[in-house]
Amino acid sequence: MPTPPLLESLKAFDTPTICNALERVAPERIGYGYTTRPLVCVHPELPPIVGYARTATIRAVQPSGRNSAAERDARLAYYESIAAAPHPTISVIEDLDPAPGVGAWWGEVQTHLHRGLGSLGVVTNGSVRDLDVLAEGFQVLAGNVGPSHAHVHPVAWDVPVSVHGMEVRPGDIVHADRHGAVVIPADVAGHLPDAAAEIARGESLLIESSKKPGFDFETLRSLITGAPAPPPGAPR
């Protein structure tokens, strides 16, 4: 299992850079393992979050059909799964309704409760509301914004889920920021900081070179191929 210092080190990189690093250390994952449709990021100014997935499914179009005691027990079992070790965690919640987002599970109360139980944020195809009073520092990536919770209720928890193209199993490592989210395989997590740093250095070299006077195609080709660029004035 990745150590807390390793997870902390991964926060230094945005999610696109983590995706780039995964392409290098786990090329078989190119094309899957991350969100592929737009999400509403409530706090784009927050830094990336990294944690172990706590998963659940919800519905909101119709009542759950449980009596009040069964509904209470279901919610308690759901919260127990959210609070389970190891930490830190990220909640990944799939709305199963035909049109996800009819009812918001996420709002003032749930963001505070989840933060209190150790969750850094949520990735969901469902909706969010109460935008001005959500828990401070709790990141929300949601499918849409809506005003009502309708009949929203948990259906199942600690189960595999799919959110905007990203398949997640309970306990998966998830990295997320305003761009979306990606699952990090535990067996390659330790290789990501070095790979991400190397990629960032290479990109920085290209970008800074492009800003200098005289930058042209031959300069770019030399940077990409490693061959020396022709001297100024030489035939090209």
C-alpha distance (Angstrom), angle and dihedral (degrees) to the residues before:
residue distance angle dihedral
M1 . . .
P2 3.82 . .
T3 3.80 113.1 .
P4 3.82 123.3 -116.5
P5 3.84 90.6 -111.4
L6 3.81 89.4 55.1
L7 3.80 92.3 50.9
E8 3.79 89.1 47.5
S9 3.80 91.3 51.8
L10 3.81 90.9 54.8
K11 3.81 89.8 61.7
A12 3.80 88.1 71.1
F13 3.82 89.4 74.6
D14 3.78 129.9 62.4
T15 3.79 119.1 -121.3
P16 3.84 95.3 -103.0
T17 3.82 89.4 56.1
I18 3.81 90.2 49.4
C19 3.82 88.4 51.6
N20 3.82 89.2 51.1
A21 3.80 91.1 49.6
L22 3.81 91.3 48.9
E23 3.80 89.1 54.9
R24 3.80 87.4 58.8
V25 3.82 100.8 43.8
A26 3.83 97.8 31.8
P27 3.83 106.5 24.8
E28 3.79 91.6 167.9
R29 3.83 87.1 72.1
I30 3.80 95.5 61.1
G31 3.79 106.4 126.1
Y32 3.79 100.9 22.7
G33 3.79 144.2 51.0
Y34 3.81 97.5 66.1
T35 3.80 139.3 78.4
T36 3.79 112.9 -82.5
R37 3.81 103.4 -175.6
P38 3.81 130.5 62.2
L39 3.79 120.1 -82.9
V40 3.80 129.0 -166.1
C41 3.82 107.4 -115.0
V42 3.80 108.1 -156.0
H43 3.81 94.8 -168.7
P44 3.83 109.1 31.1
E45 3.81 89.6 165.8
L46 3.82 93.3 64.7
P47 3.81 119.6 100.6
P48 3.81 121.1 -112.6
I49 3.80 118.7 -73.0
V50 3.80 126.7 -143.9
G51 3.78 125.6 -171.1
Y52 3.78 149.9 125.6
A53 3.80 114.9 -71.3
R54 3.76 119.9 -109.2
T55 3.78 105.4 -169.0
A56 3.79 137.7 -161.5
T57 3.79 143.3 152.6
I58 3.81 125.4 -130.4
R59 3.81 140.2 -172.3
A60 3.80 131.0 -163.4
V61 3.81 110.9 170.5
Q62 3.81 94.1 83.6
P63 3.81 134.9 19.8
S64 3.79 116.8 -90.7
G65 3.80 93.6 -114.1
R66 3.80 91.2 -128.5
N67 3.78 121.1 125.5
S68 3.80 117.3 -116.7
A69 3.80 94.5 -92.6
A70 3.79 93.2 48.8
E71 3.81 90.7 46.8
R72 3.81 90.6 51.9
D73 3.80 91.2 48.9
A74 3.80 91.5 48.4
R75 3.80 92.0 52.2
L76 3.79 91.7 47.4
A77 3.80 90.9 50.8
Y78 3.81 89.0 48.9
Y79 3.81 92.1 51.0
E80 3.80 90.8 46.9
S81 3.80 89.3 56.4
I82 3.81 91.1 48.6
A83 3.81 90.7 52.4
A84 3.81 95.3 48.0
A85 3.81 120.4 118.3
P86 2.97 144.7 -77.4
H87 3.78 103.5 69.6
P88 2.97 151.4 -122.1
T89 3.79 98.2 51.0
I90 3.79 140.0 -172.6
S91 3.80 119.7 -152.4
V92 3.81 113.5 -131.1
I93 3.80 110.4 -170.3
E94 3.80 127.3 -177.5
D95 3.80 118.3 -154.9
L96 3.82 105.5 -146.6
D97 3.81 97.6 -167.4
P98 3.84 116.6 118.5
A99 3.80 87.5 -115.1
P100 3.82 104.4 31.1
G101 3.78 116.9 -143.7
V102 3.80 101.7 43.5
G103 3.79 88.2 125.8
A104 3.80 126.9 26.0
W105 3.80 117.6 -129.9
W106 3.79 87.5 179.1
G107 3.79 122.4 73.7
E108 3.78 141.5 105.2
V109 3.81 97.3 -45.0
Q110 3.79 100.4 41.1
T111 3.80 95.5 46.0
H112 3.81 90.4 52.3
L113 3.81 93.2 46.2
H114 3.79 93.7 47.6
R115 3.79 93.0 46.7
G116 3.80 88.5 50.8
L117 3.81 89.9 52.3
G118 3.82 92.0 54.0
S119 3.81 103.7 -91.2
L120 3.81 117.8 140.8
G121 3.79 94.1 -161.8
V122 3.77 147.2 -46.2
V123 3.79 137.7 -96.5
T124 3.80 111.5 -162.0
N125 3.79 142.1 153.0
G126 3.80 86.9 -144.1
S127 3.78 128.3 87.0
V128 3.80 136.3 -85.5
R129 3.80 131.5 -153.0
D130 3.84 139.2 174.0
L131 3.80 89.7 61.3
D132 3.81 95.3 173.5
V133 3.80 96.1 52.1
L134 3.81 105.3 39.6
A135 3.80 117.8 132.6
E136 3.80 111.0 -74.9
G137 3.78 113.6 -105.7
F138 3.82 93.4 9.6
Q139 3.81 109.6 127.9
V140 3.80 118.9 -140.0
L141 3.81 124.5 -166.0
A142 3.80 106.2 178.8
G143 3.77 138.9 169.7
N144 3.81 93.5 -123.2
V145 3.79 146.0 -23.7
G146 3.81 118.7 -102.6
P147 3.80 139.1 167.9
S148 3.81 104.4 -133.2
H149 3.80 138.3 56.8
A150 3.84 90.2 -152.0
H151 3.85 108.6 -178.5
V152 3.80 94.7 -30.4
H153 3.79 115.0 166.2
P154 3.80 139.3 151.4
V155 3.79 114.3 -95.8
A156 3.81 102.3 -177.3
W157 3.78 135.9 -11.7
D158 3.78 137.9 -160.5
V159 3.81 88.3 34.5
P160 3.83 135.0 121.6
V161 3.81 111.9 -85.7
S162 3.79 138.9 -175.0
V163 3.81 121.0 -142.7
H164 3.80 119.5 -179.4
G165 3.78 93.5 -31.0
M166 3.83 96.8 -41.0
E167 3.80 115.3 116.7
V168 3.82 111.7 -152.1
R169 3.77 132.0 -176.0
P170 3.80 124.7 -161.3
G171 3.79 109.2 -83.8
D172 3.82 96.4 19.9
I173 3.79 115.4 141.8
V174 3.80 109.9 -112.0
H175 3.81 127.4 -167.0
A176 3.80 116.7 -165.1
D177 3.78 142.7 169.8
R178 3.81 138.3 147.2
H179 3.83 90.6 -56.8
G180 3.82 95.3 59.0
A181 3.78 135.6 -95.7
V182 3.80 141.1 -67.8
V183 3.81 135.0 -166.7
I184 3.81 114.6 -123.6
P185 3.83 115.3 -152.1
A186 3.80 107.6 -128.1
D187 3.81 93.0 -133.8
V188 3.82 93.5 61.5
A189 3.81 99.7 34.5
G190 3.80 92.3 97.9
H191 3.81 91.5 58.5
L192 3.80 95.6 52.3
P193 3.83 102.7 80.7
D194 3.81 93.4 56.7
A195 3.81 92.9 41.8
A196 3.81 92.2 47.7
A197 3.81 92.1 47.6
E198 3.80 91.3 49.8
I199 3.79 91.8 49.7
A200 3.81 90.9 48.3
R201 3.80 90.9 51.9
G202 3.80 91.7 50.4
E203 3.79 92.5 48.3
S204 3.80 91.4 47.4
L205 3.80 90.6 53.5
L206 3.80 91.7 52.6
I207 3.79 94.0 45.4
E208 3.80 95.7 46.5
S209 3.81 91.4 46.4
S210 3.80 90.7 51.9
K211 3.82 89.6 58.4
K212 3.81 95.1 55.7
P213 3.82 123.8 96.0
G214 3.78 112.4 -98.8
F215 3.79 95.7 28.5
D216 3.79 108.3 152.4
F217 3.77 142.3 148.5
E218 3.81 94.1 -76.2
T219 3.80 90.3 53.9
L220 3.77 90.1 49.8
R221 3.79 92.2 47.9
S222 3.79 91.2 51.4
L223 3.79 90.9 51.0
I224 3.79 92.2 49.9
T225 3.80 98.2 41.8
G226 3.79 100.1 32.1
A227 3.81 91.4 -126.8
P228 3.82 115.5 132.6
A229 3.77 116.4 -100.7
P230 3.83 117.6 -116.4
P231 3.81 112.5 -97.9
P232 3.81 117.1 -99.9
G233 3.80 110.7 -77.0
A234 3.79 94.6 17.8
P235 3.82 117.9 129.9
R236 3.77 111.7 -90.1
